[in-house]
Amino acid sequence: QVQLEESGGALVQPGESLRLACVVSGGSTIPLSVAWYRRGVDKSRAWVGGITTGGTTDYEDAVKGRFSISRDNSKKTIYLQMNNLKPEDTGVYYCRHARSDGDYWGQGTQVTVNS
């Protein structure tokens, strides 16, 4: 049974940083490919960025240069480092792991950027 669990969300002020973590448990092989999504105030879930099994990362334009994704294979954990946070980054952040048998999502972690 594959499970994903996000952590690290918090209330921060604009300009501050946060690091989110996504732990993948279960039978997935490493290295893991994982994507991060954000559900904002409009309730739509938007892709933020992702990392492939080969280690290639990609990001939405709004976060390029501020966010970065990395992973620790030994811990089966993918990180989303978020720097210079802005109010529009506010939302619930989810990680997603796609496999041949389906998509797996975590429960989400809340990030609020508010002065």
Secondary structure, 3 states (H helix, E strand, C coil): CCEEEEECCCEECCCCCEEEEEEEECCCCCCCCEEEEEECCCCCEEEEEEECCCCCEEECHHHCCCEEEEEEHHHCEEEEEECCCCHHHCEEEEEEEEECCEEEECCCEEEEECC
